Amino acid sequence: MNGNGNTSSLSKTAKILIPIDLELEVNEDDIEELIMGHENELTIEDLQEILNEEHQETQRNMSPSEQEEDKRGPMPTSAIKDLLKKWEAVRAMVLEWHPNQADVCRVGDFYNDNAINYFRKILKKREKQSTLDMFFNAL
């Protein structure tokens, strides 16, 4: 800061390097607005509202198969973990015993990328949600 309490133009210039890299036009008013918008800490209510908005956005963007899952109810986390363990065991055994390793790897990778990763993403999302829930419940 300079003597009158304002941020120097050098630091303001440093703050707009990313927008410049992205070829965005940014002026001092934009920078001040950004700074003012981040001066106040978010309350728990603000954080909960943001979380709810993100959840609603996720619900709007769900694919038909994910909406169908909602009607059946969610797959239990224990079942997902069991499925992932079994997949790793099957894949390892097939890789060990099948004579054509290249084909097995290619097919295994395809199945892994298109079917198994769906369940990994669900598990990650639940673990992340569980962490957020523990955080908010602790407050």
Secondary structure by P-SEA (a helix, b strand, c coil): ccccccccaaaaaaaaaaaaaacccccaaaaaaaaaaacccccaaaaaaaaaaaaaaaaaaccaaaaaaaaaccccaaaaaaaaaaaaaaaaaaaaccccaaaaaaaaaaaaaccaaaaaaaaaaaaaaaaaaaaaaac
